[in-house]
Amino acid sequence: MKKYISALLMGAVLIISFSFSTMEVEGAAKVKAVAYKNCTELNKVYKGGVSKGGKTKYKPFVSAELYKLNEKSDRDNDGIACEK
């Protein structure tokens, strides 16, 4: 009985985690890429900056298209524009 309950819980966790990961991908696809004037303006919308991948104090929003439009704001060339 314990094995059955454990298997049921693990299955539920997998289904829930898959649902959340799918939602993130769908949400990212709906973003309109905008070139911001500066980091102050960009950080009003994306607190952690934008990235083509990477990690900072705040989680950056990952969008290659948005990053490309704001690449000028990536002063240290680490792949994250306006990171905090």
N, C-alpha and C positions, 0 to 999 in steps of 0.2 A: 504494500500500500504506500509506503514512504517513497519507493522508487517511482511509482506512478505519479504521485503528487509533485515530486521533484521534476520529472519529465514534463509535466503540464506547466509548471512555473517557468522552466527554461524555454519552452516553446512560446509562452506568452511574452516573455522578455524579448525573444528574438523578433517576434511579430511587431511589438511596440517599437523596438529600436529601428527596425527596417522602415516603419511608417514615418518616424521622425527624420531619418536620413533622406527619404524620398521627398518629404515636404521641403527640406532645405534646398534640394536641387531644383525643384519646381519654382520656389521663391526666387532663386538666383536667376533663373531664365527670364523672369518678368521685369527685371531691373532695366531701366533706360540709362544708358551710359551718358554721363555728362562731364564735361571738362570744367572744373571749378577754378576760380580766379586764384585762390590760395588755400593753404591748409586750414585756416580758420573757417572758411566757408565749407570745405569738404568735411571737417570734423563735426560740424553741426548736424550733418546727415549720417556720417559714418564715424562714430566715436573712436574706433581703433584704427582708422585710416582704411585704405584699400590695398589689396595685395594681389599678386599673382601666385602667392603661396608664402608661408612664413608664420612666425609667431612673435607677438609682442605682449606688453602688459595687458592691454585690452585686445580682444580678439578682432583682427581686422576683417573687413568684408572682402571676400575673395571673388574677383571678377577680372579676368584678363583684359576684357574690352575696356572696362572702367579704369583699370590701372594704366593701360596704354594711353588713354586720353589725359591722364594726370601724372604721367611718368616724370614730368619736369619737377614735380614736388618730392621726388625720391632722391634727396640730396646725398645719402650715403650709398646709393645703388645696391640696396639689399633686397629689392623686389617688393618693398612695402612703402607706399607713398603716405606721408603725413602720419606715421605711426606714433603712438603714445605709449 
